[in-house]
Amino acid sequence: MAFFLASINGKRECKMLYFSSILKSNPKYSLSAENLFSVLSDSREEFALFAGAKDIWARDYMPVKTKSGKYISFRYEPSYLKGYEIQRTDYRKDIALHFNLPITYSNINLDGGNVVFSPPRSKAVITDRVFSENTEYDKNTLLTELENLLEAEIIIIPSLKSDMTGHADGVVRFVNKNTVIGNASPYKNGYEQKVKSALKKHGISVLDFPYFDSDGKSAVGSYLNFLETEKQIFLPVFGEAQDEAAVKCAKEVFDKEIIPVNINGIAEEGGVLNCISWETQ
């Protein structure tokens, strides 16, 4: 299996998955990473590793790509890393030199994991965490600027208070432009119902997707934090009884090949497949 550091330019942007090289170099993650990379290779998905990052959560600090092909690099200063600035990756200073992409830099403080696009990238779901992370902005001004930058209708949903990141990619994922999957809940008046109500106002329906809560910061149980490529969905599984139901549900909902992947060593640290990946496509 070949690993290499990214080096792309405007003349050769190909469909490629990228991951932080920390996944391979840190023994805490390496076993799960090797399993993932082996599955990707067997599935003929091209991928590469990049250097310079301070942690493995590439989705959060890498640029967000819009429907017209623009790359937007938001300010990455999440409140959950306050006091841990040494762990905060600055794309412009730490990584940009490896990619040489045309970037629009924004002073808005927004993690990439808190942006969930519809398939044509005409809609973007973001949790209300974006407001508390940008108190210097008036809410309407902030939404207008986000719409202009992301070239999309912005849909705000409530953040899950027990999730320190407050990200949308652990709450919903699009099936098509008017349908998402969301974490199933046994409670009729709980958090998930508030999410459904917020999305319904924008004409978006929600299909329940298997989910179970795990202790602390662990993301074990977050099946919808999958990695989606053009023809395949790499679905996280956790060696639990609910895995079978999650795979079955994914096959019923998506018109793509569903490939289960166990990366518990990474999931236990607070994120799964969408969190650790980034793509140029």
Summary of the structure (lengths in Angstrom):
residues: 281
radius of gyration: 17.7
end to end distance: 22.7
largest distance: 51.7
contacts: 883
relative contact order: 0.15
helix: 32%
strand: 24%
